[in-house]
Amino acid sequence: MEMTEAEFAKIMETLENNELYKKSKSVHKGFQFRQFSDPATNKRIEGQQVRQEDKNGLVPGQEGYDESSERIVIYNFKDGVLHSENGEPAIQYPGHWEMWNLGLLVKVVADGGDTEEYWEKGVPVRIETNLAERRSKEK
């Protein structure tokens, strides 16, 4: 998964031109292809990390932090990359969860389950919306 900044920039440029990527509800989609380390120990992050952030992924003290949208976000890592295991999302907060496989998004469930996104090899391939309305019509 390790790549140069130039390789990462090229991947991100391609993704940012993808219409489904632009429509994605994932605030964290830019974490794909990234490996995270603890700055204090320089060791890759492992296991569960919990932090307070706002709807834009900013933490208290960062410029632009929106206190009115603050929430607790749970992240799960394996060898420094976001990863879902045992059916647990790699990223979750109220009404939103994301399944990741070794640093790549697989599925996003947003808006309390009203929106589902499906990803393959780090690229969104389908976004379904208004699921609550569709489910109520199916009954």
C-alpha positions, 0 to 999 in steps of 0.5 A, a space after each residue: 500500500 505504500 506509495 509516493 506522494 506523486 502516486 497518491 496525488 495522481 490517484 486522488 486527481 482521478 478520484 476527484 474527477 469521478 462524479 460518484 466520488 464527488 457525491 459520496 457522503 464520506 468525509 473520510 474518503 481521502 484517507 484511502 491509500 493512506 497509512 497512519 502512524 502515531 506521531 509520538 512513537 512513529 508506529 503504525 496505528 493499530 486497533 480502535 481509536 476514538 476522537 471528537 470531530 465535527 461534520 467536516 472531520 475537524 477536531 476541537 482547536 482546529 480553525 473552522 471547527 463547528 461545535 454545533 456538529 461535533 460528534 464522537 467518531 470511532 476508527 478501526 485500524 489494522 497495521 496503520 490503515 482503516 480496516 473493518 473486521 468481524 462485521 465492525 465498520 472501520 469508521 462509525 458515528 451516529 447515523 453513519 458507518 463505513 466498511 473498509 478493507 485494508 485502507 480502501 472503502 468498500 461500503 458507506 451507509 449514510 443518512 441513518 441508512 437512507 443512502 448506501 454507497 458501494 466501492 470497488 478498489 477504492 472507487 465508488 461504483 454505485 450510490 443508492 439514495 432514498 432507501 427509506 422511501 423505497 423500503 416503505 413502498 416495498 411493504 
